[in-house]
Amino acid sequence: MLNVNNLLSAHRIKQFLTKNNIEIVHFIPGRVRLKLSHWQNRQGELAWYINELERDANITSVSFTPETGSLLIEFNESALNNLDIVENWLTKVEKYTESQ
């Protein structure tokens, strides 16, 4: 049965991605690649955000490709069962993008 809270969270996540022009390039459980055009060649400026993600116990690896502006995040698959965790990750992205 579809949980209404999960549906609302998924909708908020989609709106967030659209609002911030963030593209999900690739997704499989435990791994997601995000791309944002203004991330290209800005590794130094993304260091704070990458550090924030790396401190999350549910994230196992974060790598940034400056040439393409993409961020690969590997995480514990069970985190997807709690959309609040995913929203927390995106909130960190939003804080970063608003400061730019």
Secondary structure, DSSP 8 states (H G I E B T S, - for coil): ---HHHHHHHHHHHHHHHHTT-EEEEEETTEEEEE-GGGTT-HHHHHHHHHHHHTSTTEEEEEEETTTTEEEEEE-GGGGG-HHHHHHHHHHHHHHHHT-
